[in-house]
C-alpha cells in the first residue's frame, strides 16, 4: 500500500506551485511519459564511530553538522545510518534494564532530537534517521523514521531481518545480540514522498532479495538503507575479506533487479574496538554505483537521483506484469523450514 508523505515548500522564482507538488501530483500518469523530470538530490550522511558513553546531544550535533553541510550542497533528502544516535550496543551483554533503556528512544522526536527535526524543517530538507525504538507497550525495534521536507513524518520502518543471536556466546570476540534486544518489524511498505515512491530497509535487510522484491512489487523507486556492519563475521571469518564486495553486490543487485535507486549509508570505522564497514554509496536503477564514500569518518556522499530512470527497467527487462510467473515461485513463501525439503550439505 502506498502511503503519502507531506509536500515540500520550495517555490522557484516566478512559480506559484511548489516544485515537489508538481512532481508528485498525477504521479502514475506521468511515470512513462517523461513530461516532468522527477529529480531529487540525495545525500548519504555517513558517520564515523560513536563512543559507548557519547552524550546524545553530542551525537545530534554531528547529525546537525551533516544536515547543514548537505543542505548547503543542495541536498533535499539526507539519509543517516542505522542506530545513528548511539554506539552499536548489541555488541554488549546488557542485563540492567535502565542501562539498556538508555540506548532507546521512547518518542521521536524527543527532547534531544527535536532540534534535528526543527533544523531540517527550517532548511527545507527531509531525512531518514535510524534509532532504537522502545514503544509505549514495551516493544523494542530497530527503527528508521522518514521525514519530509516540511517536517512531516512519512513513515516508521522497523527492521524485519534481525540478525545475530539472543544468548551470549563467549567464544566471540564481541557479541551481536540484535535478536536479544530487537523483535522483527511487520514488513515492507512504500510511501509517496520526495516526488516518488520510497521504501526503507535496515542493514541485514539489504542482504535478502525478498526485501527489494516486496518493495519492487509496490513500485518502489528509491530504497533507503542504513547499516552498521562489523567486518569480522565470527561464524565464518573467511567472509571478512569480502565484506565490501558483498555490501555492494547485494545493493546493486537489488537496485537492478527491481529498477530502483538504492542509498546505503554506514556508521563505519573502529567503534569501541570493532572495525565496521564504511563504503556508503548511491546506486542507480542499472546497478551502477554513482557515488561512494572514500573515508570511514563523517562524510557526505551526494547524487542527483532521477526517479524516471527507474522506468527504463520497470517497463522493459523487469516488467513484472509481463514476465513474472508467481505460481512458479511458491516455494519461496511456502517453505519456512529449509531443512524439511530444501537443500542439505552433502555428506563427506
ZADO-1210 file (C-alpha; in nm, 4 decimals, padded with zeros to 6 digits):
<atoms>
<atom x="00.0000" y="00.0000" z="00.0000" code="UNK" pos="1"/>
<atom x="00.1327" y="00.3439" z="-00.0905" code="UNK" pos="2"/>
<atom x="00.1110" y="00.5995" z="00.1876" code="UNK" pos="3"/>
<atom x="00.1544" y="00.9662" z="00.1175" code="UNK" pos="4"/>
<atom x="00.4164" y="01.1915" z="00.2681" code="UNK" pos="5"/>
<atom x="00.3849" y="01.5662" z="00.3102" code="UNK" pos="6"/>
<atom x="00.4655" y="01.8143" z="00.0348" code="UNK" pos="7"/>
<atom x="00.7720" y="02.0361" z="00.0344" code="UNK" pos="8"/>
<atom x="00.7543" y="02.4121" z="00.0313" code="UNK" pos="9"/>
<atom x="01.0228" y="02.5261" z="-00.2143" code="UNK" pos="10"/>
<atom x="00.8950" y="02.7543" z="-00.4895" code="UNK" pos="11"/>
<atom x="01.1299" y="02.8596" z="-00.7690" code="UNK" pos="12"/>
<atom x="01.1371" y="03.2274" z="-00.8750" code="UNK" pos="13"/>
<atom x="00.8411" y="03.3092" z="-01.0944" code="UNK" pos="14"/>
<atom x="00.6499" y="02.9970" z="-00.9946" code="UNK" pos="15"/>
<atom x="00.3357" y="02.9717" z="-00.7862" code="UNK" pos="16"/>
<atom x="00.3282" y="02.5943" z="-00.7337" code="UNK" pos="17"/>
<atom x="00.5823" y="02.4159" z="-00.5131" code="UNK" pos="18"/>
<atom x="00.8135" y="02.2022" z="-00.7273" code="UNK" pos="19"/>
<atom x="00.7506" y="01.8935" z="-00.5106" code="UNK" pos="20"/>
<atom x="00.3750" y="01.9257" z="-00.5615" code="UNK" pos="21"/>
<atom x="00.4189" y="01.9422" z="-00.9371" code="UNK" pos="22"/>
<atom x="00.6391" y="01.6348" z="-00.9245" code="UNK" pos="23"/>
<atom x="00.4083" y="01.4314" z="-00.7029" code="UNK" pos="24"/>
<atom x="00.0697" y="01.5234" z="-00.8487" code="UNK" pos="25"/>
<atom x="-00.0518" y="01.2850" z="-01.1141" code="UNK" pos="26"/>
<atom x="00.2461" y="01.0616" z="-01.0488" code="UNK" pos="27"/>
<atom x="00.1102" y="00.7429" z="-01.2032" code="UNK" pos="28"/>
<atom x="00.0011" y="00.9111" z="-01.5265" code="UNK" pos="29"/>
<atom x="00.3443" y="01.0642" z="-01.5838" code="UNK" pos="30"/>
<atom x="00.5694" y="00.7712" z="-01.4984" code="UNK" pos="31"/>
<atom x="00.6176" y="00.6681" z="-01.8587" code="UNK" pos="32"/>
<atom x="00.5515" y="00.9987" z="-02.0298" code="UNK" pos="33"/>
<atom x="00.8623" y="01.1885" z="-01.9248" code="UNK" pos="34"/>
<atom x="00.6529" y="01.5071" z="-01.9170" code="UNK" pos="35"/>
<atom x="00.8093" y="01.6350" z="-01.5955" code="UNK" pos="36"/>
<atom x="01.1506" y="01.5416" z="-01.4608" code="UNK" pos="37"/>
<atom x="01.1362" y="01.3880" z="-01.1145" code="UNK" pos="38"/>
<atom x="01.4751" y="01.4592" z="-00.9664" code="UNK" pos="39"/>
<atom x="01.5886" y="01.4839" z="-00.6065" code="UNK" pos="40"/>
<atom x="01.9352" y="01.5491" z="-00.4659" code="UNK" pos="41"/>
<atom x="02.0075" y="01.2799" z="-00.2085" code="UNK" pos="42"/>
<atom x="02.2892" y="01.2838" z="00.0473" code="UNK" pos="43"/>
<atom x="02.4186" y="00.9695" z="00.2167" code="UNK" pos="44"/>
<atom x="02.5302" y="01.1054" z="00.5553" code="UNK" pos="45"/>
<atom x="02.7912" y="00.8515" z="00.6620" code="UNK" pos="46"/>
<atom x="02.9055" y="00.8587" z="01.0226" code="UNK" pos="47"/>
<atom x="03.2256" y="00.7539" z="01.1886" code="UNK" pos="48"/>
<atom x="03.2292" y="00.5761" z="01.5245" code="UNK" pos="49"/>
<atom x="03.0093" y="00.6747" z="01.8193" code="UNK" pos="50"/>
<atom x="03.1519" y="00.6016" z="02.1633" code="UNK" pos="51"/>
<atom x="02.9528" y="00.3983" z="02.4129" code="UNK" pos="52"/>
<atom x="02.9455" y="00.6897" z="02.6566" code="UNK" pos="53"/>
<atom x="02.8851" y="00.9625" z="02.3968" code="UNK" pos="54"/>
<atom x="02.6101" y="01.2020" z="02.5156" code="UNK" pos="55"/>
<atom x="02.3060" y="01.2043" z="02.2893" code="UNK" pos="56"/>
<atom x="02.3350" y="01.5802" z="02.2442" code="UNK" pos="57"/>
<atom x="02.6901" y="01.5400" z="02.1163" code="UNK" pos="58"/>
<atom x="02.5800" y="01.2891" z="01.8551" code="UNK" pos="59"/>
<atom x="02.2888" y="01.5086" z="01.7486" code="UNK" pos="60"/>
<atom x="02.5348" y="01.7947" z="01.6911" code="UNK" pos="61"/>
<atom x="02.7210" y="01.5700" z="01.4472" code="UNK" pos="62"/>
<atom x="02.3951" y="01.4958" z="01.2690" code="UNK" pos="63"/>
<atom x="02.3157" y="01.8659" z="01.2512" code="UNK" pos="64"/>
<atom x="02.6576" y="01.9371" z="01.1001" code="UNK" pos="65"/>
<atom x="02.5993" y="01.6738" z="00.8332" code="UNK" pos="66"/>
<atom x="02.2464" y="01.8012" z="00.7694" code="UNK" pos="67"/>
<atom x="02.3617" y="02.1600" z="00.7262" code="UNK" pos="68"/>
<atom x="02.6522" y="02.0579" z="00.5062" code="UNK" pos="69"/>
<atom x="02.4206" y="01.8560" z="00.2861" code="UNK" pos="70"/>
<atom x="02.1700" y="02.1401" z="00.2615" code="UNK" pos="71"/>
<atom x="02.4491" y="02.3800" z="00.1661" code="UNK" pos="72"/>
<atom x="02.5368" y="02.1475" z="-00.1217" code="UNK" pos="73"/>
<atom x="02.1769" y="02.1337" z="-00.2413" code="UNK" pos="74"/>
<atom x="02.0525" y="01.8112" z="-00.0852" code="UNK" pos="75"/>
<atom x="01.6783" y="01.7671" z="-00.0432" code="UNK" pos="76"/>
<atom x="01.6960" y="01.4306" z="00.1360" code="UNK" pos="77"/>
<atom x="01.9636" y="01.3273" z="00.3879" code="UNK" pos="78"/>
<atom x="01.9929" y="00.9615" z="00.4855" code="UNK" pos="79"/>
<atom x="02.1575" y="00.8796" z="00.8195" code="UNK" pos="80"/>
<atom x="02.2780" y="00.5321" z="00.9273" code="UNK" pos="81"/>
<atom x="02.1189" y="00.2588" z="01.1337" code="UNK" pos="82"/>
<atom x="02.1282" y="00.3271" z="01.5119" code="UNK" pos="83"/>
<atom x="02.2756" y="00.6675" z="01.4374" code="UNK" pos="84"/>
<atom x="02.2241" y="00.8106" z="01.7864" code="UNK" pos="85"/>
<atom x="02.4276" y="00.5542" z="01.9797" code="UNK" pos="86"/>
<atom x="02.7140" y="00.3140" z="01.9612" code="UNK" pos="87"/>
<atom x="02.6205" y="-00.0267" z="01.8213" code="UNK" pos="88"/>
<atom x="02.5159" y="-00.1554" z="02.1628" code="UNK" pos="89"/>
<atom x="02.4147" y="-00.5106" z="02.0542" code="UNK" pos="90"/>
<atom x="02.7836" y="-00.5952" z="02.0802" code="UNK" pos="91"/>
<atom x="02.7403" y="-00.5881" z="02.4604" code="UNK" pos="92"/>
<atom x="02.5611" y="-00.8121" z="02.7067" code="UNK" pos="93"/>
<atom x="02.3408" y="-00.5686" z="02.8983" code="UNK" pos="94"/>
<atom x="02.1385" y="-00.7172" z="03.1838" code="UNK" pos="95"/>
<atom x="02.0461" y="-00.3944" z="03.3596" code="UNK" pos="96"/>
<atom x="01.7160" y="-00.2605" z="03.2244" code="UNK" pos="97"/>
<atom x="01.7978" y="00.1011" z="03.2991" code="UNK" pos="98"/>
<atom x="02.1302" y="00.0746" z="03.1178" code="UNK" pos="99"/>
<atom x="01.9633" y="-00.0863" z="02.8180" code="UNK" pos="100"/>
<atom x="01.6789" y="00.1658" z="02.8091" code="UNK" pos="101"/>
<atom x="01.9319" y="00.4487" z="02.7815" code="UNK" pos="102"/>
<atom x="02.0110" y="00.3360" z="02.4276" code="UNK" pos="103"/>
<atom x="01.6435" y="00.3519" z="02.3216" code="UNK" pos="104"/>
<atom x="01.4155" y="00.6391" z="02.2218" code="UNK" pos="105"/>
<atom x="01.0669" y="00.6387" z="02.3719" code="UNK" pos="106"/>
<atom x="00.9471" y="00.9193" z="02.1460" code="UNK" pos="107"/>
<atom x="01.0607" y="01.0646" z="01.8149" code="UNK" pos="108"/>
<atom x="01.1207" y="01.3461" z="01.8049" code="UNK" pos="109"/>
<atom x="01.2175" y="01.3595" z="02.1693" code="UNK" pos="110"/>
<atom x="01.3744" y="01.6302" z="02.3840" code="UNK" pos="111"/>
<atom x="01.7236" y="01.5709" z="02.2459" code="UNK" pos="112"/>
<atom x="01.6295" y="01.5059" z="01.8824" code="UNK" pos="113"/>
<atom x="01.3668" y="01.7765" z="01.8288" code="UNK" pos="114"/>
<atom x="01.6377" y="02.0226" z="01.7288" code="UNK" pos="115"/>
<atom x="01.7238" y="01.7986" z="01.4308" code="UNK" pos="116"/>
<atom x="01.3616" y="01.7973" z="01.3160" code="UNK" pos="117"/>
<atom x="01.3313" y="02.1722" z="01.3629" code="UNK" pos="118"/>
<atom x="01.6514" y="02.2479" z="01.1732" code="UNK" pos="119"/>
<atom x="01.5607" y="02.0163" z="00.8873" code="UNK" pos="120"/>
<atom x="01.2228" y="02.1864" z="00.8507" code="UNK" pos="121"/>
<atom x="01.3892" y="02.5279" z="00.8604" code="UNK" pos="122"/>
<atom x="01.6284" y="02.4229" z="00.5854" code="UNK" pos="123"/>
<atom x="01.3555" y="02.2522" z="00.3837" code="UNK" pos="124"/>
<atom x="01.5459" y="01.9236" z="00.3880" code="UNK" pos="125"/>
<atom x="01.3982" y="01.5805" z="00.4582" code="UNK" pos="126"/>
<atom x="01.5830" y="01.2945" z="00.6248" code="UNK" pos="127"/>
<atom x="01.5803" y="00.9332" z="00.7344" code="UNK" pos="128"/>
<atom x="01.7198" y="00.8512" z="01.0788" code="UNK" pos="129"/>
<atom x="01.7910" y="00.5093" z="01.2262" code="UNK" pos="130"/>
<atom x="01.7473" y="00.4587" z="01.6011" code="UNK" pos="131"/>
<atom x="01.6492" y="00.2089" z="01.8701" code="UNK" pos="132"/>
<atom x="01.2776" y="00.2409" z="01.9484" code="UNK" pos="133"/>
<atom x="01.1014" y="00.1447" z="02.2716" code="UNK" pos="134"/>
<atom x="00.7251" y="00.1630" z="02.2222" code="UNK" pos="135"/>
<atom x="00.4775" y="00.2616" z="02.4977" code="UNK" pos="136"/>
<atom x="00.3646" y="-00.1013" z="02.5223" code="UNK" pos="137"/>
<atom x="00.7192" y="-00.2298" z="02.5698" code="UNK" pos="138"/>
<atom x="00.8196" y="-00.3486" z="02.2228" code="UNK" pos="139"/>
<atom x="01.1748" y="-00.2864" z="02.1032" code="UNK" pos="140"/>
<atom x="01.2547" y="-00.2279" z="01.7386" code="UNK" pos="141"/>
<atom x="01.5463" y="-00.1252" z="01.5206" code="UNK" pos="142"/>
<atom x="01.3654" y="00.1623" z="01.3529" code="UNK" pos="143"/>
<atom x="01.4159" y="00.4152" z="01.0739" code="UNK" pos="144"/>
<atom x="01.1965" y="00.7244" z="01.0598" code="UNK" pos="145"/>
<atom x="01.1436" y="00.9090" z="00.7314" code="UNK" pos="146"/>
<atom x="01.0652" y="01.2815" z="00.7447" code="UNK" pos="147"/>
<atom x="00.9565" y="01.5024" z="00.4547" code="UNK" pos="148"/>
<atom x="01.0984" y="01.8444" z="00.3725" code="UNK" pos="149"/>
<atom x="00.8275" y="02.0287" z="00.5604" code="UNK" pos="150"/>
<atom x="00.8905" y="01.8282" z="00.8787" code="UNK" pos="151"/>
<atom x="00.6045" y="01.5817" z="00.8455" code="UNK" pos="152"/>
<atom x="00.6715" y="01.2222" z="00.9461" code="UNK" pos="153"/>
<atom x="00.6174" y="00.9979" z="00.6430" code="UNK" pos="154"/>
<atom x="00.6862" y="00.6571" z="00.7932" code="UNK" pos="155"/>
<atom x="00.8454" y="00.4494" z="01.0673" code="UNK" pos="156"/>
<atom x="01.0083" y="00.1375" z="00.9301" code="UNK" pos="157"/>
<atom x="01.1012" y="-00.1413" z="01.1745" code="UNK" pos="158"/>
<atom x="01.3784" y="-00.3785" z="01.0704" code="UNK" pos="159"/>
<atom x="01.2484" y="-00.7148" z="00.9504" code="UNK" pos="160"/>
<atom x="01.5571" y="-00.9357" z="00.9135" code="UNK" pos="161"/>
<atom x="01.7060" y="-00.9239" z="01.2639" code="UNK" pos="162"/>
<atom x="02.0475" y="-01.0990" z="01.2583" code="UNK" pos="163"/>
<atom x="02.2838" y="-01.2293" z="01.5218" code="UNK" pos="164"/>
<atom x="02.1890" y="-01.4236" z="01.8328" code="UNK" pos="165"/>
<atom x="01.9858" y="-01.3876" z="02.1531" code="UNK" pos="166"/>
<atom x="02.2120" y="-01.5517" z="02.4114" code="UNK" pos="167"/>
<atom x="02.5683" y="-01.4624" z="02.4996" code="UNK" pos="168"/>
<atom x="02.8291" y="-01.6576" z="02.3048" code="UNK" pos="169"/>
<atom x="03.1551" y="-01.6202" z="02.4984" code="UNK" pos="170"/>
<atom x="03.3694" y="-01.7597" z="02.2167" code="UNK" pos="171"/>
<atom x="03.3067" y="-01.4475" z="02.0087" code="UNK" pos="172"/>
<atom x="03.5471" y="-01.1537" z="02.0165" code="UNK" pos="173"/>
<atom x="03.2367" y="-00.9362" z="02.0513" code="UNK" pos="174"/>
<atom x="02.8664" y="-01.0106" z="02.0640" code="UNK" pos="175"/>
<atom x="02.5967" y="-00.9476" z="01.8036" code="UNK" pos="176"/>
<atom x="02.2870" y="-00.9574" z="02.0218" code="UNK" pos="177"/>
<atom x="02.0311" y="-00.7936" z="01.7971" code="UNK" pos="178"/>
<atom x="01.7966" y="-01.0888" z="01.8473" code="UNK" pos="179"/>
<atom x="01.8177" y="-01.0287" z="02.2217" code="UNK" pos="180"/>
<atom x="01.7292" y="-00.6596" z="02.2041" code="UNK" pos="181"/>
<atom x="01.5003" y="-00.6260" z="01.8983" code="UNK" pos="182"/>
<atom x="01.1978" y="-00.8029" z="01.7563" code="UNK" pos="183"/>
<atom x="01.1235" y="-00.8162" z="01.3816" code="UNK" pos="184"/>
<atom x="00.9086" y="-00.5461" z="01.2315" code="UNK" pos="185"/>
<atom x="00.5811" y="-00.6148" z="01.0481" code="UNK" pos="186"/>
<atom x="00.7015" y="-00.5827" z="00.6892" code="UNK" pos="187"/>
<atom x="00.7898" y="-00.3573" z="00.3974" code="UNK" pos="188"/>
<atom x="00.5773" y="-00.0671" z="00.2758" code="UNK" pos="189"/>
<atom x="00.6321" y="00.2128" z="00.0280" code="UNK" pos="190"/>
<atom x="00.5254" y="00.5746" z="00.0590" code="UNK" pos="191"/>
<atom x="00.4812" y="00.8652" z="-00.1779" code="UNK" pos="192"/>
<atom x="00.7449" y="01.1173" z="-00.0724" code="UNK" pos="193"/>
<atom x="01.0144" y="01.3328" z="-00.2302" code="UNK" pos="194"/>
<atom x="00.8313" y="01.3226" z="-00.5620" code="UNK" pos="195"/>
<atom x="00.8451" y="00.9447" z="-00.5937" code="UNK" pos="196"/>
<atom x="00.7794" y="00.6111" z="-00.4278" code="UNK" pos="197"/>
<atom x="01.0130" y="00.5486" z="-00.1361" code="UNK" pos="198"/>
<atom x="01.0826" y="00.2405" z="00.0751" code="UNK" pos="199"/>
<atom x="01.3106" y="00.1769" z="00.3706" code="UNK" pos="200"/>
<atom x="01.5236" y="-00.1123" z="00.4905" code="UNK" pos="201"/>
<atom x="01.7915" y="-00.1572" z="00.7539" code="UNK" pos="202"/>
<atom x="02.1310" y="-00.3299" z="00.7489" code="UNK" pos="203"/>
<atom x="02.0742" y="-00.7069" z="00.7258" code="UNK" pos="204"/>
<atom x="01.7570" y="-00.6451" z="00.5226" code="UNK" pos="205"/>
<atom x="01.9827" y="-00.5442" z="00.2341" code="UNK" pos="206"/>
<atom x="02.1242" y="-00.8972" z="00.2071" code="UNK" pos="207"/>
<atom x="01.7856" y="-01.0544" z="00.1342" code="UNK" pos="208"/>
<atom x="01.6394" y="-01.0361" z="-00.2179" code="UNK" pos="209"/>
<atom x="01.2891" y="-01.0551" z="-00.0720" code="UNK" pos="210"/>
<atom x="01.3394" y="-00.7059" z="00.0723" code="UNK" pos="211"/>
<atom x="01.3817" y="-00.5428" z="-00.2655" code="UNK" pos="212"/>
<atom x="01.1262" y="-00.7596" z="-00.4430" code="UNK" pos="213"/>
<atom x="00.8466" y="-00.6878" z="-00.1942" code="UNK" pos="214"/>
<atom x="00.9237" y="-00.3170" z="-00.2287" code="UNK" pos="215"/>
<atom x="00.9620" y="-00.3543" z="-00.6056" code="UNK" pos="216"/>
<atom x="00.6204" y="-00.5134" z="-00.6372" code="UNK" pos="217"/>
<atom x="00.4835" y="-00.1950" z="-00.4820" code="UNK" pos="218"/>
<atom x="00.6585" y="00.0190" z="-00.7439" code="UNK" pos="219"/>
<atom x="00.9467" y="00.1446" z="-00.5297" code="UNK" pos="220"/>
<atom x="01.1793" y="00.3963" z="-00.6926" code="UNK" pos="221"/>
<atom x="01.4109" y="00.4817" z="-00.4027" code="UNK" pos="222"/>
<atom x="01.5227" y="00.2457" z="-00.1251" code="UNK" pos="223"/>
<atom x="01.6946" y="00.3999" z="00.1786" code="UNK" pos="224"/>
<atom x="01.9174" y="00.1694" z="00.3854" code="UNK" pos="225"/>
<atom x="02.1223" y="00.2456" z="00.6949" code="UNK" pos="226"/>
<atom x="02.3723" y="-00.0101" z="00.8245" code="UNK" pos="227"/>
<atom x="02.6257" y="-00.0969" z="01.0971" code="UNK" pos="228"/>
<atom x="02.8281" y="-00.3893" z="00.9618" code="UNK" pos="229"/>
<atom x="03.1234" y="-00.5357" z="01.1535" code="UNK" pos="230"/>
<atom x="03.3854" y="-00.6501" z="00.9055" code="UNK" pos="231"/>
<atom x="03.4665" y="-00.9547" z="01.1200" code="UNK" pos="232"/>
<atom x="03.1971" y="-01.2207" z="01.0829" code="UNK" pos="233"/>
<atom x="03.2521" y="-01.4617" z="01.3703" code="UNK" pos="234"/>
<atom x="03.0575" y="-01.7629" z="01.2329" code="UNK" pos="235"/>
<atom x="03.2769" y="-01.7693" z="00.9192" code="UNK" pos="236"/>
<atom x="03.5816" y="-01.5364" z="00.9274" code="UNK" pos="237"/>
<atom x="03.6635" y="-01.6396" z="00.5730" code="UNK" pos="238"/>
<atom x="03.3949" y="-01.3961" z="00.4620" code="UNK" pos="239"/>
<atom x="03.5682" y="-01.0978" z="00.6262" code="UNK" pos="240"/>
<atom x="03.7751" y="-01.0065" z="00.3208" code="UNK" pos="241"/>
<atom x="03.4562" y="-00.9943" z="00.1109" code="UNK" pos="242"/>
<atom x="03.2618" y="-00.7568" z="00.3359" code="UNK" pos="243"/>
<atom x="03.2874" y="-00.4619" z="00.0990" code="UNK" pos="244"/>
<atom x="03.2209" y="-00.6753" z="-00.2072" code="UNK" pos="245"/>
<atom x="02.9106" y="-00.8304" z="-00.0522" code="UNK" pos="246"/>
<atom x="02.7838" y="-00.4882" z="00.0549" code="UNK" pos="247"/>
<atom x="02.7928" y="-00.3521" z="-00.2986" code="UNK" pos="248"/>
<atom x="02.6809" y="-00.6803" z="-00.4537" code="UNK" pos="249"/>
<atom x="02.3525" y="-00.7105" z="-00.2661" code="UNK" pos="250"/>
<atom x="02.2501" y="-00.3464" z="-00.3009" code="UNK" pos="251"/>
<atom x="02.3457" y="-00.3245" z="-00.6686" code="UNK" pos="252"/>
<atom x="02.1602" y="-00.6477" z="-00.7465" code="UNK" pos="253"/>
<atom x="01.8534" y="-00.5264" z="-00.5573" code="UNK" pos="254"/>
<atom x="01.8622" y="-00.1972" z="-00.7451" code="UNK" pos="255"/>
<atom x="01.8952" y="-00.3527" z="-01.0908" code="UNK" pos="256"/>
<atom x="01.6530" y="-00.6411" z="-01.0448" code="UNK" pos="257"/>
<atom x="01.3797" y="-00.4062" z="-00.9244" code="UNK" pos="258"/>
<atom x="01.4547" y="-00.0939" z="-01.1267" code="UNK" pos="259"/>
<atom x="01.5144" y="00.1292" z="-00.8243" code="UNK" pos="260"/>
<atom x="01.7680" y="00.3642" z="-00.6762" code="UNK" pos="261"/>
<atom x="01.9334" y="00.2370" z="-00.3577" code="UNK" pos="262"/>
<atom x="02.1076" y="00.4535" z="-00.0992" code="UNK" pos="263"/>
<atom x="02.3229" y="00.2641" z="00.1513" code="UNK" pos="264"/>
<atom x="02.4608" y="00.4585" z="00.4472" code="UNK" pos="265"/>
<atom x="02.7104" y="00.3311" z="00.7036" code="UNK" pos="266"/>
<atom x="02.8257" y="00.4052" z="01.0526" code="UNK" pos="267"/>
<atom x="03.1783" y="00.2801" z="00.9972" code="UNK" pos="268"/>
<atom x="03.5315" y="00.2852" z="01.1284" code="UNK" pos="269"/>
<atom x="03.6696" y="00.1425" z="01.4516" code="UNK" pos="270"/>
<atom x="03.3978" y="00.1817" z="01.7149" code="UNK" pos="271"/>
<atom x="03.4795" y="00.0625" z="02.0662" code="UNK" pos="272"/>
<atom x="03.7491" y="-00.1631" z="01.9236" code="UNK" pos="273"/>
<atom x="03.5312" y="-00.3149" z="01.6478" code="UNK" pos="274"/>
<atom x="03.6070" y="-00.2315" z="01.2859" code="UNK" pos="275"/>
<atom x="03.2892" y="-00.1685" z="01.0861" code="UNK" pos="276"/>
<atom x="03.2444" y="-00.1279" z="00.7147" code="UNK" pos="277"/>
<atom x="03.2020" y="00.2205" z="00.5705" code="UNK" pos="278"/>
<atom x="03.1658" y="00.2436" z="00.1896" code="UNK" pos="279"/>
<atom x="02.8363" y="00.4334" z="00.1877" code="UNK" pos="280"/>
<atom x="02.7078" y="00.4541" z="-00.1683" code="UNK" pos="281"/>
<atom x="02.4304" y="00.5587" z="-00.4009" code="UNK" pos="282"/>
<atom x="02.3342" y="00.3085" z="-00.6704" code="UNK" pos="283"/>
<atom x="02.1328" y="00.3683" z="-00.9857" code="UNK" pos="284"/>
<atom x="01.8461" y="00.1510" z="-01.1175" code="UNK" pos="285"/>
<atom x="02.1008" y="-00.0034" z="-01.3525" code="UNK" pos="286"/>
<atom x="02.3011" y="-00.1337" z="-01.0571" code="UNK" pos="287"/>
<atom x="02.5801" y="00.1201" z="-01.1095" code="UNK" pos="288"/>
<atom x="02.7471" y="00.2874" z="-00.8118" code="UNK" pos="289"/>
<atom x="02.7252" y="00.6576" z="-00.8964" code="UNK" pos="290"/>
<atom x="02.8749" y="00.7916" z="-00.5708" code="UNK" pos="291"/>
<atom x="03.0720" y="00.6284" z="-00.2899" code="UNK" pos="292"/>
<atom x="03.2351" y="00.7383" z="00.0364" code="UNK" pos="293"/>
<atom x="03.6141" y="00.7457" z="00.0490" code="UNK" pos="294"/>
<atom x="03.6661" y="00.7608" z="00.4280" code="UNK" pos="295"/>
<atom x="03.5484" y="00.5849" z="00.7445" code="UNK" pos="296"/>
<atom x="03.4520" y="00.9129" z="00.9105" code="UNK" pos="297"/>
<atom x="03.1587" y="01.1540" z="00.8984" code="UNK" pos="298"/>
<atom x="03.1243" y="01.2170" z="00.5256" code="UNK" pos="299"/>
<atom x="02.8613" y="01.3311" z="00.2777" code="UNK" pos="300"/>
<atom x="02.8051" y="01.1479" z="-00.0495" code="UNK" pos="301"/>
<atom x="02.5629" y="01.3218" z="-00.2863" code="UNK" pos="302"/>
<atom x="02.3966" y="01.2342" z="-00.6140" code="UNK" pos="303"/>
<atom x="02.1223" y="01.3741" z="-00.8324" code="UNK" pos="304"/>
<atom x="01.8608" y="01.0981" z="-00.8359" code="UNK" pos="305"/>
<atom x="01.6416" y="01.0912" z="-01.1476" code="UNK" pos="306"/>
<atom x="01.3433" y="00.8816" z="-01.0434" code="UNK" pos="307"/>
<atom x="01.2196" y="00.8458" z="-01.4001" code="UNK" pos="308"/>
<atom x="01.5257" y="00.6324" z="-01.4784" code="UNK" pos="309"/>
<atom x="01.3606" y="00.3538" z="-01.2783" code="UNK" pos="310"/>
<atom x="01.1063" y="00.3094" z="-01.5532" code="UNK" pos="311"/>
<atom x="01.3757" y="00.2328" z="-01.8117" code="UNK" pos="312"/>
<atom x="01.3926" y="-00.1005" z="-01.6279" code="UNK" pos="313"/>
<atom x="01.0439" y="-00.1395" z="-01.4828" code="UNK" pos="314"/>
<atom x="00.8837" y="-00.1210" z="-01.8280" code="UNK" pos="315"/>
<atom x="01.1416" y="-00.3396" z="-02.0074" code="UNK" pos="316"/>
<atom x="01.3530" y="-00.6251" z="-01.8720" code="UNK" pos="317"/>
<atom x="01.1884" y="-00.6133" z="-01.5273" code="UNK" pos="318"/>
<atom x="00.8316" y="-00.5600" z="-01.6364" code="UNK" pos="319"/>
<atom x="00.6810" y="-00.7671" z="-01.3555" code="UNK" pos="320"/>
<atom x="00.3309" y="-00.7795" z="-01.5016" code="UNK" pos="321"/>
<atom x="00.4596" y="-00.9194" z="-01.8283" code="UNK" pos="322"/>
<atom x="00.7370" y="-01.1548" z="-01.7213" code="UNK" pos="323"/>
<atom x="00.6917" y="-01.2699" z="-01.3618" code="UNK" pos="324"/>
<atom x="00.5388" y="-01.6141" z="-01.3003" code="UNK" pos="325"/>
<atom x="00.4387" y="-01.6093" z="-00.9312" code="UNK" pos="326"/>
<atom x="00.2847" y="-01.9557" z="-00.9397" code="UNK" pos="327"/>
<atom x="00.6340" y="-02.0932" z="-01.0136" code="UNK" pos="328"/>
<atom x="00.7817" y="-01.9316" z="-00.7029" code="UNK" pos="329"/>
<atom x="00.5538" y="-02.0738" z="-00.4340" code="UNK" pos="330"/>
<atom x="00.8437" y="-02.2435" z="-00.2578" code="UNK" pos="331"/>
<atom x="00.9760" y="-01.9026" z="-00.1522" code="UNK" pos="332"/>
<atom x="00.6842" y="-01.8440" z="00.0842" code="UNK" pos="333"/>
<atom x="00.5537" y="-02.1957" z="00.1374" code="UNK" pos="334"/>
<atom x="00.8836" y="-02.3363" z="00.2647" code="UNK" pos="335"/>
<atom x="00.9591" y="-02.1900" z="00.6081" code="UNK" pos="336"/>
<atom x="01.1951" y="-02.4657" z="00.7262" code="UNK" pos="337"/>
<atom x="01.4676" y="-02.5198" z="00.4637" code="UNK" pos="338"/>
<atom x="01.5689" y="-02.8381" z="00.6416" code="UNK" pos="339"/>
<atom x="01.2348" y="-03.0043" z="00.5680" code="UNK" pos="340"/>
<atom x="01.2568" y="-03.0379" z="00.1899" code="UNK" pos="341"/>
<atom x="01.5262" y="-02.7895" z="00.0927" code="UNK" pos="342"/>
<atom x="01.8945" y="-02.8382" z="00.0173" code="UNK" pos="343"/>
<atom x="02.1257" y="-03.0011" z="00.2698" code="UNK" pos="344"/>
<atom x="02.5008" y="-03.0078" z="00.2889" code="UNK" pos="345"/>
<atom x="02.6376" y="-03.3191" z="00.1158" code="UNK" pos="346"/>
<atom x="02.7864" y="-03.5845" z="00.3423" code="UNK" pos="347"/>
<atom x="03.1645" y="-03.6084" z="00.3363" code="UNK" pos="348"/>
</atoms>
